[in-house]
Amino acid sequence: MRAIVLNGHGGPEVLTFADIAAPQPGPEEIVVQVRATSLNRADLLQRMGFYPDPFPGEHEVPGMEFSGSVHALGSRVRSWRVGDEVMNDRPCEFHAVYLLQMPLQFPKCLLQLGTHW
């Protein structure tokens, strides 16, 4: 999948597009297809090296907010359906096409759009 990744810390030149592996949901996770994201102060601080990567791994993908739709469900997820529109404003690598969320552990982090708004 396409994602914006940090190749080090510094100015805008460290932000690059990269093809990285798409996430696969664990039993208590959902995969969200990101439709919109934003760039905020925490993203800028992370890019400059002043905000830690909340999910260290092979690639550092910034992002604090997103909206999108549920793309895939883990085997134990019961409260979401593929296609549900969702949004979040917690750290979680949102500058990517797909991302993982753990709605069973953090149900208040992930908000369902639609009739609730």
C-alpha angles and dihedrals in degrees: 000000000000118000140162107244133184115240094194128316129294137072130350090290090078091064110092138164113244139174108238133169115283113241121255117211121246118216093278099036138087128207114227124203103221115227099170136011136168140220114235139170094274089055090052091048091048090050090052092048097251098108120057122240101255092207109035113199143119093316131030105224114179126209139124106184136036146156125206144113136283108265103175138006134218117235095258098045111111106155097064134060131202106267097030110140113236142172137189140183102199127105109277119130097271098166090089137084093248133020140179125244130182105217095170093057097036107026094159092055094063116059124195116226126210121060091016093064 
